[in-house]
């Protein structure tokens, strides 16, 4: 039997070579990311353009209809129809700006507060309406 040198075995754990490989892989990824950031700005440019694309498609549909809302809409809906897109974009811009300028914990806390408060308030009003209905049933039975 021939003796095998442990130090030259390919199966032996070699931490220095592993860390060098990880560093090389990380460097390659970083170079790729820099390239992607240069051309695509990390996907930000694509997301911004999707909003612009949707807005242009909607504007083209409005032009095809001569900016006239459907006839079955109410009068106040027809008045708001032309400026509706700008109003929605402005509102979402304000919301996005305030969320981007705040700490992530504040944004998540606000979202959690909304997600918890809506079902709680709905349940509160449902029980209050049930209480009123039971009071009415008791009043009808007494009379």
N, C-alpha and C positions, 0 to 999 in steps of 0.2 A: 504494500500500500504506500502510496505516495503521500507525503505530508503536504498540507495546504497552509500557506501562510495566512493567518487571520487578517493581518493588516492590509493585504492586497485583495481580499475577498470582495466581490461586488455586492454581497449581501450584507455586509457590515454597515451599521449606522454611521454616517459621517456628517455630523452637524454643521461643519464649516461648508461643505459642498452644498448641503440642503439650503442653508441661509443664502449662499451665493446664487443658487437657482431662484429662490424666492425674490431676491433683490433684482435679478435679471428680468424675471417675469413682471415684477412691479414696474420696473423701468419701461419695459415694452408697453405695458398698459397705460402708463402715464404719457408716453409719447403718442399713443393712439388717441387718448383722451384730448390731448392738446390739439391734435389734428382735427378731431371732431369738434372741439370747442371753437376752433378757428373758423370752420365752415358753417357749423350748425348752431353754435352758441349753446351747446348742451341741450338742444331741443326747444329752447325758448323761442327761437325764431319761427319754428314750425308751429308751435302753439299759438303765437300771436297771429300768424298768417291764417290759421284755421278760423279764427274769429273774423278776420277781415274777409275771408272767402265766404263764410256763412252770411255775413252782412251784405256782401255784393250780390250773392244769389237772391237774397230776400229783396234787395232793391230792384234787381232785374224783374222779379215776379211782380213787384209793385208797378214798375213801368209798363209791363205787359197789360196790367189791369187798369192803366191810366190813373193810378193812385186812388182808386175808388174802392171803399170797403164793400163787403157784401151787403145786399139790400136788407137782409133779415136782422142786421145788428141794430142795437138801440142807438139813440141819437148821441149820447155821451161817448159811446164807443167809436162812433164815426168821427167825432171831433178829435179824439185822442189818437186815432189811427196813424196819422202822418208822422207825429213826433214820438210815437211809442218806442221805436227802436233806440232812438237817442236817449230817451228817459231810462230805459232798461240798462243800456251801456253805461250811462253816468252813475246809476245806482250801484251796479256791480263794480265799477271802477272805484267808487268810494269804499265799498265793502272790502274789496281786494287790497286797496291801499292801507286801510286801517288794520287788516289782518297781517299784512306783510310788515308793517311797522311795529307790531306788538310782539311780545315774546310768545313762543309756541305754547307755553303752558297757559297763557291768557286766552289764546285762540281755542285751545282744546277745552279749557274750563268753560268758556262761553258756549261752545258747541254742546258740552255735556249738560250745562244748565238748561239750554233750550230743549235738548232731547229728554230731560227729566221733567221739566216744568209743563210741557204740553200734555203728556198723558195724565199727570197729576191734576192739572186744572180741568181737563176733560172729565176725569172721574169725579172731581168735586162738583162740577155742574150737573153731571148725570145723577149723582146722589141727591143733589138739591132739587132737581126736577122730580125725581122719584118721591122725595119727601113731600113736595107740593101736591103731587098726584094722590098720594096716600091721604093727605089732609083733605083734599077735595072729596075723595071716596068716603071718608068718615063723615064729612059734613053732609053729603047726600044721604047717607044711611040714617043719620040722626033725624034729618028732616022728613 
